[in-house]
Amino acid sequence: MGILKSLFKSRDKPTNQTIIMSPTRFLFGQTTAGKVVTEQSSMQMTAVYSCVRILAEAVAGLPLHFYKYRDDGGKEKAIDHPLYNLLHDEPNSEMTSFVFRETLMTHLLLWGNAYAQIIRNGKGEVIALYPLMPDRMTVNRDDNKEIYYLYQVDSGPQVRLSKSDVLHIPGLGFDGLVGYSPIAMAKNAIGLAIATEEYGSKFFANGANPGGVLEHPGTLKDPAKLRESWNATFGGSSNAAKVAVLEEGMKYTPISISPEQAQFLETRKFQINEIARIFRVPPHMVGDLEKSSFSNIEQQSLEFVKYTLDPWVMRWEQAMTKTLLSLDEKKHYFIKFNVDGLLRGDYQSRMNGYATGRQNGWMSANDIRELENLDRIPESDGGDLYLINGNMLPLKDAGAFANIKESEESNEEVLEVEESNGSESRQPRGNPRENPLPQRTNR
């Protein structure tokens, strides 16, 4: 029991914080490549910026609806509920639903946690949601093991919020309470990408031959002045390939290696894939089309929805259901993102799928038109009519099975008639409409 208690000590009294720049736990900051990685510096990398933007805009652009269960087992949009307008249109008076979700998703990808303050009226109903900065939030438990949040206001004291006042969407973490930042966990890979980019920038800033030695046969009185004159004349990318005139027997010896020898370009390309791997984004979505083709890009896009977006969407749905709905409301309402639009495929594939559903009777014309965002056909014109091919029959009504059933029904009718007439004779079981075969005679 002592071992188990020590294992779960961090969960009973969590010490981790969403302020990742704290000297504890996993840190932003110095990396093995010698570069400082923070949420701001990492966003200056085009690969990081692209991955964060793709995921944030994808989640923000998905249709988000608030549904209620019908008595017949179906569902419908609960447009009369106050939460429908907050989630679908305007979570507060300052931003749209798209901007709100994009902001929280960016926080989630950079810090590993997303927070929003819940504003309620006197009845306890949610009337507004406002984003909170993750680097100012601390999550703790009180003496009664209840979770509470401490938020540092600008140039002010910390504000204590209860768990019912905060919408918290945690990312991947170790204790289930808070998530850890993907940037902090992969800071060395991002730091190497920053160092590689900086090397390339300095290489072109210093010219095609950035380093070398000027040799003079005699003694120079002021070598610093000669070095400054050389850099001013031949340094920089604008002075690349200039012809140098050396006097007094001086000789220039380059000592730097070429970017190809240092595998500079290969390193930069690999780091792009490394960052895309951190966020589980297909390389072709961040501009790397080396291993992509027309035959596999569509499949990669479907895998992006299934393996990348779906887990994030599920975190959003369950966190909002847990915090925004009461126990009684959870029995009648639910929150759902619609990802069907991203899974539709190309036009020909969709039409083939619709044709199969229409011909097999489980899709109507209006079902198809709603998926394609087209106006419904009036019910009087057959828009809600379900059809099926005429050559498809139940097995019991087809072929030999139908003959057997018909024969059994005929025999039952004959027996009922004989019993009603009180006849003691019984005819052999068979179909009375069938003519008996003539007896075979020997010739």
Secondary structure as UniProt FT lines:
FT   HELIX           2..7
FT   HELIX           9..12
FT   TURN            20..21
FT   STRAND          29..30
FT   TURN            32..33
FT   STRAND          36..37
FT   HELIX           39..43
FT   HELIX           46..61
FT   STRAND          64..69
FT   TURN            71..72
FT   STRAND          75..77
FT   TURN            79..80
FT   HELIX           82..88
FT   HELIX           97..111
FT   STRAND          113..120
FT   TURN            122..123
FT   STRAND          126..132
FT   HELIX           134..136
FT   STRAND          137..141
FT   TURN            143..144
FT   STRAND          147..152
FT   TURN            154..155
FT   STRAND          158..162
FT   HELIX           163..165
FT   STRAND          166..170
FT   HELIX           182..185
FT   HELIX           187..205
FT   STRAND          212..215
FT   HELIX           223..234
FT   HELIX           237..239
FT   TURN            240..241
FT   TURN            248..249
FT   STRAND          251..254
FT   TURN            259..263
FT   HELIX           264..279
FT   HELIX           283..286
FT   TURN            290..291
FT   TURN            294..296
FT   HELIX           297..303
FT   HELIX           304..309
FT   HELIX           310..324
FT   TURN            327..328
FT   HELIX           329..331
FT   STRAND          333..337
FT   HELIX           340..343
FT   HELIX           347..359
FT   TURN            360..361
FT   HELIX           365..371
FT   TURN            372..373
FT   HELIX           379..381
FT   TURN            382..384
FT   TURN            390..391
FT   HELIX           395..397
FT   HELIX           399..421
FT   TURN            432..433
//
